[in-house]
Amino acid sequence: MRVLQGGHRVHFVAAWVLCAVELLCLAATAPPLRWAAPVWLWGSTLVAIVLVFGAALARSWSVPLLRRGCGLLKYLWLLPRSVRVCYAVAACLLAVGLATGGGAAEVHKDESGYSWTKRELGPNGRTLVRTGIDRAEYERRRGAEVRILTGVPAVFAVLGSFLVLVSAEAAHGVAMAEDAPRAGNRRRRRR
């Protein structure tokens, strides 16, 4: 894509790399695998995604296309087919990952076994109650928790990459508009 140049290209690639890492962490907890990505991996990726999304918001702050809500959908259809397919695949993976996050709970593993904490309304207000569970239930709830904690940042990474595309398009349009009168003046002078 011609509009992605310089810092916009680096920003766009960073957003997609972080999204890919989060999607891999999300996929690792899928029911047949049941692997849990290390907390330091998806935690540090979360921090990086917050920075990338914040920078994307700052870059796209003055883009007039963002002020018109329907203009974003029109812009999405103007993207190359391969980019649209990437966005569609990421959206489907995120939807499936977040949809399977039901039953997520704060689970614990200690010397007494596996448990999860739930809040109940008692006579003294809200209290936390630990409920014992078996290992299979622990792994299911932990996987669901990780899918939610990795899926939501991945959504923001995808949105950040789209905001970078929109701001790059706007910057490219401004640069083309500034170059057009200069090119016209050169032609006139040559005659």
C-alpha positions in Angstrom: 0.0 0.0 0.0 1.4 3.3 -1.1 0.0 5.3 1.8 1.9 3.4 4.4 5.3 5.1 4.5 7.8 5.8 7.2 6.4 6.0 10.7 2.9 4.9 9.5 4.3 1.7 8.2 6.2 0.9 11.4 3.2 1.7 13.5 0.9 -0.5 11.3 3.3 -3.4 11.4 3.8 -3.1 15.2 0.0 -3.2 15.7 -0.4 -6.3 13.6 2.6 -8.1 15.2 1.2 -7.4 18.7 -2.2 -8.6 17.5 -0.7 -11.8 16.2 1.1 -12.4 19.5 -2.2 -11.9 21.4 -4.1 -14.2 18.9 -1.4 -16.9 19.4 -1.9 -16.6 23.2 -5.6 -16.8 22.7 -5.4 -19.8 20.5 -3.1 -21.6 22.9 -5.9 -21.8 25.4 -8.4 -23.3 23.0 -10.1 -26.4 24.4 -8.1 -29.1 22.6 -4.7 -27.5 23.5 -5.4 -26.0 27.0 -2.0 -24.4 27.1 -1.7 -21.2 29.0 0.6 -18.5 27.7 2.9 -17.1 30.3 1.5 -14.1 32.1 4.6 -12.0 31.3 4.0 -12.5 27.6 0.4 -11.4 27.3 0.9 -8.8 30.1 3.7 -7.1 28.3 1.9 -7.3 25.0 -1.1 -5.7 26.7 1.1 -2.7 27.7 2.5 -2.4 24.2 -0.9 -2.5 22.7 -2.1 0.3 25.0 0.8 2.4 23.8 0.2 1.5 20.1 -3.5 2.2 20.4 -2.9 5.5 22.2 -0.4 6.6 19.5 -2.9 5.6 16.8 -5.6 7.7 18.5 -3.2 10.6 18.7 -2.3 10.2 15.0 -5.9 10.1 13.8 -7.2 12.9 16.0 -7.4 15.4 13.2 -8.6 13.0 10.5 -11.9 14.3 9.1 -12.9 10.7 8.0 -13.2 9.7 11.7 -15.7 12.5 12.4 -18.1 10.9 9.9 -19.1 7.5 11.1 -20.3 6.1 7.8 -17.1 7.2 6.1 -15.1 4.5 7.9 -17.2 1.7 6.4 -16.8 3.2 2.9 -13.0 3.4 3.5 -12.9 -0.2 4.6 -14.3 -1.3 1.2 -11.6 0.8 -0.5 -8.8 -1.2 1.0 -7.1 -3.9 -1.0 -8.7 -7.3 -0.8 -5.8 -8.9 1.1 -6.0 -6.3 3.8 -9.8 -6.8 4.1 -9.3 -10.5 4.4 -6.8 -10.0 7.2 -9.2 -7.8 9.1 -12.0 -10.3 8.5 -9.9 -13.3 9.7 -8.8 -11.4 12.8 -12.3 -10.4 13.6 -13.6 -13.9 13.3 -10.8 -15.3 15.4 -11.4 -12.7 18.1 -15.2 -13.3 18.0 -14.7 -17.0 18.5 -12.1 -16.5 21.2 -14.2 -14.0 23.1 -17.3 -16.1 22.7 -15.6 -19.1 24.3 -14.6 -17.0 27.2 -17.8 -17.8 29.1 -17.3 -19.1 32.6 -14.1 -17.1 33.1 -13.3 -16.7 36.8 -10.5 -15.8 39.0 -9.0 -19.2 39.7 -6.4 -20.2 42.3 -4.0 -23.1 42.6 -2.3 -23.6 46.0 -1.4 -26.4 48.4 -5.0 -27.0 49.3 -6.0 -27.6 45.7 -7.8 -25.7 43.0 -10.5 -23.1 43.7 -12.2 -20.1 42.3 -13.4 -16.9 44.0 -17.0 -15.7 43.5 -18.8 -12.8 45.1 -22.0 -13.4 47.0 -24.4 -11.1 48.6 -24.6 -11.9 52.3 -26.0 -10.3 55.4 -22.9 -8.2 55.8 -22.8 -7.0 52.2 -20.7 -8.6 49.4 -18.3 -11.3 50.5 -15.8 -13.4 48.6 -16.3 -17.1 48.8 -13.8 -19.6 47.7 -15.2 -22.7 46.0 -13.2 -25.8 45.5 -13.0 -27.3 41.9 -11.1 -30.1 40.2 -8.2 -29.7 37.9 -10.2 -29.9 34.7 -12.6 -27.2 35.8 -9.5 -25.1 36.9 -8.0 -25.4 33.4 -11.3 -24.6 31.7 -11.9 -21.5 33.7 -8.2 -20.4 33.5 -8.3 -20.8 29.7 -11.5 -18.8 29.5 -9.9 -16.0 31.6 -6.8 -15.9 29.5 -8.9 -15.8 26.3 -10.7 -12.7 27.5 -7.5 -11.1 28.8 -5.8 -11.6 25.4 -8.8 -11.1 23.1 -9.8 -7.7 24.3 -6.3 -6.2 23.8 -6.2 -7.9 20.4 -9.4 -6.1 19.4 -7.7 -2.8 20.3 -4.6 -3.7 18.3 -6.8 -4.3 15.2 -8.6 -1.0 15.8 -5.3 0.7 16.2 -4.0 -0.7 12.9 -7.1 0.5 11.2 -6.7 4.0 12.7 -3.2 4.1 11.5 -4.4 3.2 8.0 -7.0 6.0 8.0 -4.5 8.6 9.3 -1.9 7.5 6.7 -4.5 7.8 4.0 -5.4 11.3 5.2 -1.7 12.3 5.4 -1.1 10.9 1.9 -4.1 12.9 0.6 -2.8 16.1 2.2 0.7 15.5 0.7 -0.8 14.8 -2.7 -2.9 18.0 -2.5 0.1 20.1 -1.5 2.2 18.6 -4.4 -0.5 19.2 -7.0 -0.2 23.0 -7.2 3.6 22.9 -7.2 3.5 20.5 -10.2 1.1 22.8 -12.0 3.3 25.8 -11.4 6.3 24.0 -12.8 4.5 23.2 -16.0 3.4 26.8 -16.5 6.9 28.1 -16.0 8.4 25.7 -18.6 6.2 27.1 -21.3 
